[in-house]
Amino acid sequence: MLNFTIGPVMSGEKVREIGAEQVPYFRTPEFSAVMLENEALVKRFAGAEENARVCFMTGSGTASMEAAVINVFTEKDRVLVIDGGSFGHRFVELLEIYEIPHTVIKPEFGKGVSGEQLAEYDGKGYTGFLVNLDETSVGVLYDIRLISDFCKRNGIFLVVDSISSFLCDPFNMKELDVQVMITGSQKALACPPGISLIVLSEKAVERVYANKPKTMYLDLKLALVNGERGQTPFTPAVGTLRQINVRLKEIEAAGGVESEIARIGGLAEYFRSRIKELDLPFRLVSASLPNAVTSLSPTNGKSANDIFITLKDEYNIWVCPNGGELKDTVFRVGHIGALEKSDYDTLLNALLDMRTRGLL
Ligand SMILES: *Cc1c(COP(=O)(O)O)cnc(C)c1O
């Protein structure tokens, strides 16, 4: 199988080797050392400040989105939220569930937000901002500089879901004054699903300790206190955390976050340029492309979902289908996980073969 979806993605050999091992008991100094190393490497790769902390949550990315919202915001906040696709919409739903006052910014489909759009909210008393840096459902990368500048000049607490942009697109928490950054194990970390991570700035840590969310499992105070000694309050996905450790060290040894971003960006660039050169009947859906994913729409009336099914059933290749309204018009090709240029050649050859067969 060749997997070009955007999570879970293909894992490298070292990560898979750990997956085959027995899961060890975790209340040990050895496991604590693994966790403290994980925290240090994630902070480095996120460009977090010295006193930042990382919470490792057992739960998919959405668990950390929910934890972030309820641990740093209250009903006294006024939050701006970008709803440019299904992940943005998830933040909106969370704000609704927890009755946190908010205003939704809805960008045009496939587009980012402009400086003028944001300027409308200058000086209006907003206290928080929520954005999915790469809105993975559409494949739109928002302009984080623009958002960061807006938040800086308005003193707004910025929370970024970087689940599909961490290790893919340049990002520096400290420089951008981002207070909370979220990511997950099954995207560019290329590990099995099960762990999501929340990086908290010093200011965010203060908010967490001052806040009293009505939750036990998602209360980050517990994660922070236990994390000081490299532990978690409850049994975590121990195996996945060990895989994350191996993967983070692999990235470090290969030149760090910049090299990983360049590698993923190179694959995205290669695939996009080959699509054009081969004159395949696709249009790019996004006007602001992230490195993690390319969203494509067939220009010849063929169904995107049929293309997904044919690739899966007849070529053993998985691209990422879209759901709902976009089912027949959009599919996505990911650039994260253990993929190489030659894998894209395999995918492109399959698409060329489908064209010859009249299926594309
Ligand atoms: C994958 C992803 C999530 C998390 O989804 P889960 O299925 O809960 O892991 C959230 N936000 C973005 C931008 C994502 O790409």
The ligand as a Gaussian input file, in Angstrom:
#p B3LYP/6-31G(d) Opt

LIG

0 1
 C       -5.958000      16.160000      11.509000
 C       -6.325000      17.485000      12.031000
 C       -6.989000      17.647000      13.254000
 C       -7.254000      16.550000      14.226000
 O       -8.092000      15.578000      13.909000
 P       -8.146000      14.261000      14.782000
 O       -8.878000      13.340000      13.866000
 O       -8.899000      14.566000      16.010000
 O       -6.732000      13.831000      15.064000
 C       -7.299000      18.924000      13.685000
 N       -6.961000      19.994000      12.956000
 C       -6.317000      19.887000      11.803000
 C       -5.940000      21.136000      11.075000
 C       -5.973000      18.642000      11.287000
 O       -5.309000      18.533000      10.134000

